[in-house]
Amino acid sequence: MSETKKVCGIVMPISECDGLPTSHWKDVLNIVEVAAKDAGFTARLVSDTFESNLIHKEILQNIYNDDIVICDVSGRNPNVFFELGIRMATQKPTVIIKDDMTEYPFDTGPNRYIGYPRDLRHPKMEAFRIDLVAALEKSSEHSKENSFIGQLGPFQIPEVESKELPVGDIILQRLERLDRKLVSVAARASNNRIINDLRERAETFRWKKIGAKTVEVCVRSHFNTSVDNAISDILKTDAYCDLEISVKHLSSDHSHVKINGDAINERRFKADFEFSVENAIPF
């Protein structure tokens, strides 16, 4: 009975990224898969069988469980860095690669990456394949102390795997809580904008009813010509052509408008008047 091969998960861009087409990343993937197989692993993307760009529970489980992971940070793809961060936190074997056109994303020194030419020219790609095979064989034997985090110091990272709740579920729960918090923050920001808009409008237009068919509007922050043009436009409409409107300009951007007529009691009149002033030509 043959021995089951260890699994090498691959994290990398799989669609257009940094100006490079999907076909480019497929070529890189083929080379990486060959190197992984040469090192004695079964190679596959951690996202295999998933067509969406979303981070699924099964993908997280692969990142956590795979015996070793190759991560290509070329092009600085956000999903790649997210998945790399999760993998590094496990202190399990990880090999990072990048092309020669991508700057080092964080200050860890060139020795922590295996580089390859972005144009994928053969002589250098063959040397890259040999280096990658060697790194896979060496990294698969490393203990947690030799991991990326382990080399930074003696950290004690609590185990998150449990019989009751797998690590993938825990990570997804925390992501969902973060998402809810972001939605809440966005909602509060939207509500604040609405409140501020209402306050500004209330300061711009002050309405005072002085009779059953008469109102007076104090208009601020709009030029006299804007108010005059708005009144002219309103009186040209069929709905408000019978109104009697007089205006007194107190300064260049402060006017009092007196309006008389049955139409002032129409539900839309107030909104129509304010809209006309705000959108009137100021000359």
N, C-alpha and C positions, 0 to 999 in steps of 0.2 A: 504494500500500500504506500503510495507516494506521499511525501510530507507536504502539507499545505504551505504554500508560499506566503510570506508576509506581504502586507499590503502597503503600497506607497501611494498616498493621496497626493494629488496635484492641485495647487491653488494658483490661478493665473487669469489674465484677461481672456475671455472667450469670444468677444465681439469687438467691434471697432473701438479702438482706444489710442489716444495720443496720435491721431492721424493715421494709424495703421489699420488695414482692413482685417476682417475676420480670417481671411486666408493666411495672413502672416502668422497669426497666433496658432492656427492649426499646424503650420509648419514647425513652429517652436514646440508645440505639444508633441508632435511625432518624434522629435529628437529627444525630448525629455523622457518620453515613454520608453524609447530604445535604451537609454542610459539606465533607467530604473530596472528594466528587465535584465540588462547585462549585470546589474548588481544583485540579481536574485529575487527581485520583488515582482509582485503583480501590480501593474500601474493603472491608475484611472483617476479622472477628475473627481474631487470630492463632491462635485455637483452633478455627477453622472445621473441620468434619467430625469433630470429636472430642466425644463425649458425656460422657466421664469428666472428673473434676476433677483427674486426675493430670497432671503436667507431662511431656508426650511429647517425644521427640526432634524430631519434625516441628514442634511448637510452638516449641521453642527455636530451630530453624533459621529459622522465620518471624521470630521476634523479632530474630534476628541479621541476616537478609538484607533485610527490608522496607526500602524507601527512606525511609520515615518512619513513626513510631509515635505514635498518640494514646493516652495512658494516663489513665484516670479513676480517681483515688484516693479517690473518694467512698465513705464507709463503712469505709475502712481495711481492705479485704479483703486477707488475707495473701498469697494467690496473686498478686494484682495487684502488691503490693510486691516479691515475688520476681521477677516478670517485668520490672518496671520497673528493678530493680537490674541485671539482666543487660543490658537495653537500654542503660542509662546507661554501663555499662562499655565498650560498643562505641564511644562518642563519636559515634554517628550521630544524625541529627535526631530529636528527641523533643519532643512537646508534651504538657504535663500539664494536666489539667482536674480540677475538683472542684466539688461543690455547696456552697451557702452554709451548710449545716448541719454540714459536716465541718471540724474544725480543721486548721490546717496541720500535716501529719504530721512535718515536720522543718523546722529553721530555715533557710529559703532565701529568705524574703521573699515578699510577696503578688505581686510582679511576675512571678514564675516560674510562676504558675498562671493559667488562664483560668477564671473562675467562672461558675456558672449557678445559678438558683434551684431548690431541691429540688422545689418544687411545679410546676415546668415551665410556669409561666404564659407566655402567648404573647409579649407585648411584650419581656420580658427575654430570652426564649429566642431571639428573632429577633436581638437585639443580640449575644447569645452566639455565634450561628451566624456572624454577620459577623466578629466578632473571631477566631473559630476559623479561618475561611477565610484571613484575613490572616496569622495566625500560621503556618498551614501553608505558605502561599506564601513567607513570609519564612524559616522554619526550613529548608525544603528546599534553600535556597541557602547555608546556613551551612557553614563548614568545621569541622573538629574543634576548632579553637581557640575557636569560638563555642559549642561544646556545653556541656552542664551541667558536666561535669568539666573541660573545657578552660578555662572561665572561672575555675576555682579555682586554676589554676597550670599550669606547664609540665610535664605528666606524660608519661612515656614508657611506654605500655602495650604489652607484647609481643603480637604477632599470634599468635592461637591457631589460626587456620585453616591447614590443611595438606593436601597431596594425600593423605597417608597416612590422616589421621583428621580428619573435619569437626568444626567447633566444637560441634555438637550432641552428638556422641559424647563429646567431651572433657568437656563439662559433665555429661552423664549419668554418666560414669565417676566423676567427682569426687563427685557426689551419692550414687552407690552406695557409694563408700568411706566417706562421711560416715554413711550409713545403717548400714553394718556397724559402724562405731565406736559409734554410738548403741545399737545392739542389744547390743554387747559390754558397754557401760557398764551398760545395763539388766539384763543377765544377772548381772553382778558384784554389782549392788545387790540383786537378788533372792536370790542365793546368800548374801550377807552377812546379809540378813534371816533366812533359814532357819537359818544358823549361830547367829545371836544368839538365835533362838527356842529352838534346841536347848540352847544354853548356859543360858538362863534356866530351861528345864525341868529340866535336870540339877541346877541349884542348888536348885530347888524340891522335887524328889523324888530322894532317894538310897536306892537299893535295896541290901539286903544279904541274901544267902541264908545261912541258918544251919542248914539241914537239907534233906533230900530233899523235904519237903513244907512247909517253913516259911521265910518271909521276914520281914524287918523293914524297914519303910519310914520314913525320916525325912522328914517333910513340913514345909516352911517356907513362909512368906508366905501361909498360909491360916488363917482363924480356926478356933478349936476347934469351933465349931458347924458350920462347913462340913464338917470332917472327920467329925464325928459323924453328920451328915445323910447324907453320902456313904456311910458304912459301913452305915447303916440301909437306904439304897436298894439297895446291892449285895446285901445279905442277903435282899432281897425277890425277887431274880431267880432263875429256875430254875437257871441255870448256876452260881451261886455261893451258893446257899442253905445248903449243907452246910459252908461255911467256918467256922472258929473265928477270931474277930477280937477282939483286945484293944487298947486305946489308952491311951497315957499322955501327957497334955498337960504339956509343960515350960514353956510360956508361952502367951500369948494367940494367937500365930500360929506355934507350933512344937510339933509332935506326933510321937510315935513310935508306929507302928502295927505290931503283930505279927499275922501272918496264917498260919494253918495249914490245910492241906487239899490234896487232889489237884488242885484247879482252879488252883492257883497256877502249875502247869506248862503250862497252856493258853497258846497263842500270843498270844491277845488279852487275857489277864488284866491285864497291866501297863498297856496302853493304856486298858482299860476302867476300871481303878481311878483312874488319873490324870484321865481325863475326868470321872468322877463327882465327884471332889474339886473340880476346877476349875469345875464347873457346879452345885455344890450350893448350896442356899439358906443364906446365912450367918447365919441367926437361927432 
